[in-house]
């Protein structure tokens, strides 16, 4: 693994969903959506202009275009990040030093001006504070030094206290909030309980998830105890990020889709719902976004978590995803990251197709997964230029 950062994967309603939004907003075939492919429309009324566009869109306010940011926005493909990696080769140093976190988080902001600026971190960052030693090793990825397999192992896991264990996260978010100055939403993120459990049981990344499934199906009480510890800790972590300046938080349940629907309902859904309920008790207006790669078979169940936004990967048709999720949930996504290797005309076409299928409002334009290593920066720039030029 070269100098790579990955959000979440190690480490991010229908078209007729709102009474005022109709299929007349189609771009290529109807004039109600003005975008790079043509068409025109009178400017809609935009509300709450003092707040970031992304927050207004999630709430269902009348916005002039969909907000846009990209998963794995910082790092991987940016030359400025690769140069910084040469000076600071340790991923953990880059993600645990306030100055470096801020610098890396702001690299894409300074170049592309996305509507969301996401904290540079990793879903595994809390593990050390929970008495789970780990590292992220170049060429190998995440390594859990003492994988958890027994009730005794789980008993040793401490509840996460973010103020004590990761103060640099809070400091970085506070600085980012000041730097971005409401011109975009500052995004935090956490790992979901099942995904975090998968890493610490498997000892790192996995292809077949045999160890976590063996634990789930042979010692479910042990896994449930571990999942509850992660649930309590991630609820605290989201609140901490919000109190420090995050205006929205994305939950990555990257490996939940390795579960069958019935097992998702036992080992993931209740814990996600518990996190959402817990956060909403103290931060009722904080938008929560849920992303699970390959989630096409679980969309209706993702909606049951109570999150404000479901992020779709590219294997789900956006219009179909809208219909399946229902009218009360915003959507994010879902352009195939591989599209950014295509021509500028092709990129433009795919952006407009996604926005058209999403319909007007409650849509955050994004990729269906993170940016792929080697993606041309000029194509990323074109993606943002086209996206920010769209008008409903």
C-alpha positions in Angstrom: 0.0 0.0 0.0 1.5 3.3 -1.1 0.8 6.5 0.7 -2.9 5.9 0.8 -5.7 7.0 3.1 -9.1 5.3 3.1 -12.2 6.6 4.8 -14.2 3.8 6.2 -13.0 0.8 4.1 -10.0 0.8 6.4 -9.5 3.6 6.7 -17.5 6.8 3.1 -37.0 8.5 -1.2 -38.0 8.3 -4.6 -37.7 10.9 -7.4 -41.1 12.0 -6.3 -39.9 12.2 -2.7 -41.1 15.6 -1.8 -44.5 17.0 -2.7 -42.8 20.0 -4.4 -40.3 17.9 -6.3 -41.3 16.1 -9.5 -39.8 14.4 -12.4 -40.0 17.7 -14.3 -36.5 18.3 -12.8 -35.0 15.9 -15.3 -31.9 17.5 -17.0 -31.5 16.0 -20.4 -35.1 15.6 -21.2 -36.8 18.4 -19.3 -36.0 22.1 -18.9 -36.4 22.2 -15.1 -32.8 21.2 -14.4 -30.2 23.6 -15.8 -26.8 22.0 -16.0 -23.8 21.5 -18.1 -25.9 19.7 -20.8 -28.1 22.7 -21.3 -31.6 23.9 -20.3 -32.7 26.9 -18.2 -34.9 27.7 -15.3 -35.8 30.7 -13.1 -33.6 30.8 -10.0 -35.3 29.0 -7.1 -35.6 30.6 -3.7 -32.7 29.5 -1.5 -33.3 29.5 2.3 -30.9 29.6 5.2 -28.1 31.0 3.0 -26.0 31.7 6.1 -25.5 27.9 6.6 -23.6 25.6 4.4 -25.5 24.3 1.3 -25.0 20.7 2.4 -27.0 21.2 5.6 -29.8 23.0 3.8 -30.0 20.2 1.3 -30.2 17.5 4.0 -33.0 19.3 5.7 -35.0 19.5 2.5 -34.7 23.3 2.1 -35.0 24.7 -1.4 -31.5 24.7 -2.8 -30.3 25.8 -6.2 -28.1 22.7 -6.8 -27.0 19.6 -5.0 -24.0 20.1 -2.7 -20.9 18.0 -3.6 -17.9 16.5 -1.9 -16.0 13.2 -2.5 -15.2 10.3 -0.3 -11.4 9.9 0.2 -11.3 13.6 -0.8 -8.0 14.2 0.9 -5.0 12.2 0.0 -4.5 9.3 -2.4 -4.7 11.1 -5.7 -3.4 14.6 -4.8 0.2 15.4 -5.6 0.3 17.7 -2.6 -0.6 14.9 -0.3 2.0 12.5 -1.8 4.6 15.1 -1.3 3.6 15.5 2.3 3.7 11.7 2.7 7.4 11.8 1.7 8.1 14.1 4.7 5.8 12.2 7.1 5.7 8.5 6.0 3.7 7.3 9.0 0.0 7.3 8.5 -0.7 7.5 12.2 1.5 10.6 12.5 -0.3 12.2 9.7 -3.7 11.4 11.2 -2.8 12.2 14.9 -1.0 15.4 14.5 -3.3 18.5 14.6 -1.3 20.6 12.1 -1.0 17.7 9.6 -4.7 16.8 10.0 -5.7 20.4 9.3 -3.3 20.8 6.4 -4.4 17.5 4.7 -8.1 18.2 5.3 -7.7 21.6 3.7 -5.7 20.5 0.6 -8.8 19.6 -1.5 -10.7 22.6 0.0 -8.1 25.0 -1.3 -8.0 23.5 -4.8 -11.6 22.4 -5.5 -13.8 24.2 -2.9 -16.2 21.3 -2.2 -19.3 21.8 -0.2 -18.1 19.4 2.5 -14.7 19.3 4.1 -14.1 16.0 5.8 -11.7 15.5 8.7 -8.6 13.6 7.7 -8.6 10.6 10.1 -9.4 6.9 10.1 -12.2 4.8 11.5 -9.6 2.8 13.5 -8.3 5.9 15.3 -10.2 5.3 18.5 -8.9 1.8 19.0 -5.8 2.7 21.0 -8.0 4.6 23.4 -10.0 1.4 23.9 -7.0 -0.7 24.8 -6.8 -2.3 21.3 -3.2 -1.7 20.0 -3.0 -1.3 16.2 -1.0 0.2 13.4 -1.5 1.0 9.7 1.5 -0.6 7.9 2.6 0.5 4.5 2.1 -2.3 2.0 -0.2 -4.2 4.4 -2.8 -1.9 5.8 -4.4 -2.1 9.3 -2.8 -4.5 11.7 -4.5 -5.4 15.1 -1.7 -6.7 17.2 -3.8 -8.8 19.6 -7.0 -9.8 17.8 -10.0 -10.4 20.0 -11.5 -13.9 20.1 -12.8 -14.6 23.6 -15.0 -13.1 26.3 -11.8 -12.3 28.3 -10.4 -10.4 25.3 -13.6 -8.3 25.1 -13.5 -7.6 28.9 -10.2 -5.9 28.4 -11.7 -3.4 25.9 -12.1 0.0 27.6 -14.9 2.5 26.9 -13.6 5.2 24.7 -13.2 8.7 26.2 -12.4 10.9 23.1 -11.4 14.0 25.1 -8.6 12.0 26.7 -7.6 9.6 23.9 -7.9 11.7 20.7 -7.8 15.4 21.7 -6.1 16.1 18.4 -9.4 15.2 16.6 -11.4 17.9 18.5 -8.7 20.5 18.1 -8.4 19.8 14.3 -12.2 20.0 13.9 -12.3 23.4 15.8 -9.6 24.8 13.5 -11.2 23.5 10.4 -14.5 25.1 11.3 -12.8 28.4 11.7 -10.8 28.0 8.4 -13.8 27.0 6.3 -16.0 29.6 8.0 -19.4 28.1 6.9 -18.5 28.3 3.3 -18.8 24.5 3.4 -19.9 21.9 6.0 -17.2 20.4 8.1 -17.7 16.6 8.2 -16.6 14.2 10.9 -16.8 10.4 10.7 -16.7 7.2 12.7 -16.7 3.5 12.1 -19.8 1.4 12.8 -19.7 -1.2 15.5 -19.8 -4.3 13.2 -17.1 -2.9 10.9 -14.9 -2.0 13.8 -15.5 -5.5 15.4 -14.6 -7.1 12.1 -11.2 -5.4 12.1 -10.3 -6.3 15.7 -11.5 -9.9 15.4 -10.0 -10.6 12.0 -6.8 -8.8 12.9 -7.0 -6.4 10.0 -8.6 -6.5 6.6 -10.3 -9.7 5.4 -11.6 -11.3 2.3 -13.9 -13.9 3.7 -14.6 -12.7 7.3 -14.4 -16.2 8.6 -13.2 -15.2 12.1 -15.9 -12.6 12.8 -18.6 -15.0 11.5 -17.3 -17.8 13.5 -17.6 -15.6 16.6 -21.0 -14.4 15.6 -22.4 -17.9 15.0 -20.7 -19.8 17.7 -20.3 -17.3 20.5 -22.9 -14.5 19.7 -22.9 -13.2 23.3 -19.2 -12.4 23.1 -19.7 -10.5 19.8 -22.7 -8.7 21.2 -20.7 -7.6 24.2 -18.0 -6.2 21.9 -20.6 -4.5 19.6 -22.2 -2.8 22.6 -18.8 -1.4 23.7 -18.2 0.0 20.3 -21.8 1.4 20.2 -21.4 3.3 23.5 -18.0 4.6 22.4 -19.0 5.7 18.9 -22.0 7.5 20.3 -19.6 9.5 22.5 -17.2 10.0 19.7 -19.9 11.5 17.4 -21.1 13.8 20.1 -17.5 14.9 20.7 -16.9 15.6 17.0 -20.1 17.6 16.9 -19.2 19.6 20.0 -15.7 20.3 18.5 -17.1 21.7 15.2 -18.3 18.9 13.0 -21.6 19.9 11.3 -22.4 16.5 10.0 -21.0 13.0 10.7 -20.7 10.0 8.4 -20.9 6.5 9.8 -19.0 3.9 7.8 -20.3 0.4 8.1 -18.1 -0.9 5.3 -18.3 -4.6 6.2 -21.9 -4.8 7.2 -22.9 -5.9 3.7 -20.9 -9.1 4.3 -23.8 -10.1 6.5 -27.0 -11.7 5.3 -30.1 -9.6 5.8 -31.1 -11.7 8.9 -27.7 -11.4 10.4 -27.5 -7.7 9.6 -30.7 -7.3 11.6 -29.0 -9.0 14.6 -25.4 -7.8 14.5 -25.5 -4.3 12.8 -28.9 -2.7 12.6 -29.7 -2.5 16.4 -26.4 -1.0 17.2 -26.6 1.6 14.4 -30.1 2.5 15.6 -28.8 2.8 19.1 -26.1 5.2 18.0 -28.5 7.4 16.0 -31.0 7.5 18.8 -28.3 8.3 21.3 -26.8 11.1 19.2 -30.2 12.6 18.4 -31.0 12.8 22.1 -28.2 15.4 22.6 -27.7 16.7 19.1 -31.1 16.5 17.4 -30.1 18.7 14.5 -26.8 16.9 13.6 -27.1 15.2 10.2 -26.0 11.6 10.3 -24.9 9.9 7.0 -24.6 6.2 6.7 -22.5 4.5 4.1 -22.1 0.7 3.5 -20.4 -0.5 0.4 -22.4 -2.9 -1.7 -25.6 -2.1 0.2 -28.1 -2.7 -2.6 -29.7 -5.7 -0.8 -30.0 -3.8 2.5 -31.3 -0.4 1.5 -34.7 -0.7 3.3 -32.9 -1.9 6.4 -30.4 1.0 6.3 -33.4 3.4 6.4 -34.6 1.8 9.6 -31.5 3.1 11.4 -33.0 6.6 11.6 -30.1 8.3 9.8 -30.7 11.5 7.9 -28.8 10.4 4.7 -28.0 7.1 3.1 -25.0 7.1 0.9 -25.4 4.8 -2.1 -22.7 3.0 -3.9 -22.6 2.9 -7.7 -24.1 -0.5 -8.0 -27.5 0.9 -7.1 -29.5 2.9 -9.6 -30.0 6.3 -8.0 -33.7 6.6 -8.9 -34.4 3.1 -7.7 -32.5 3.8 -4.4 -34.7 6.9 -3.9 -37.9 4.9 -4.3 -36.7 2.1 -2.0 -35.6 4.4 0.8 -38.7 6.5 0.9 -39.4 10.2 1.1 -38.0 11.1 4.5 -34.3 10.2 3.9 -31.8 12.2 1.8 -29.4 10.4 -0.5 -25.7 10.7 -1.2 -23.7 9.5 -4.2 -23.3 7.7 -6.3 -21.1 8.2 -9.4 -18.7 5.2 -10.0 -15.2 6.3 -9.0 -13.9 4.8 -12.2 -15.8 7.4 -14.2 -13.1 9.9 -13.2 -10.8 8.0 -15.5 -13.0 8.8 -18.5 -13.2 11.8 -20.8 -14.5 15.1 -19.5 -17.6 14.7 -21.6 -18.2 11.2 -20.1 -17.7 12.6 -16.6 -20.2 15.4 -17.3 -22.8 13.0 -18.7 -22.6 10.7 -15.7 -22.8 13.6 -13.2 -25.9 14.8 -14.9 -27.5 11.4 -15.1 -27.0 10.9 -11.3 -28.4 14.3 -10.5 -31.4 13.8 -12.8 -32.2 10.4 -11.3 -31.8 11.8 -7.8 -34.4 14.5 -8.5 -34.5 17.9 -6.9 -33.4 18.3 -3.3 -32.2 16.1 -0.5 -29.3 14.9 -2.6 -25.6 15.2 -1.9 -23.6 14.5 -5.0 -20.7 12.2 -4.3 -18.9 9.1 -5.6 -20.3 5.7 -4.8 -17.0 4.9 -3.0 -13.7 6.6 -2.4 -11.5 8.2 -5.1 -9.3 5.6 -6.7 -5.5 5.8 -6.6 -4.1 7.4 -9.7 -7.2 9.4 -10.6 -6.2 12.4 -12.6 -6.5 15.6 -10.6 -7.7 17.5 -13.6 -10.6 15.1 -13.8 -11.5 15.7 -10.2 -11.3 19.4 -10.9 -13.7 18.9 -13.8 -16.1 16.9 -11.6 -16.4 19.8 -9.1 -16.7 22.4 -11.9 -19.5 20.6 -13.5 -21.2 19.7 -10.2 -21.1 23.3 -9.0 -22.4 24.6 -12.3 -25.6 22.6 -12.0 -28.8 24.5 -11.4 -32.2 22.8 -10.7 
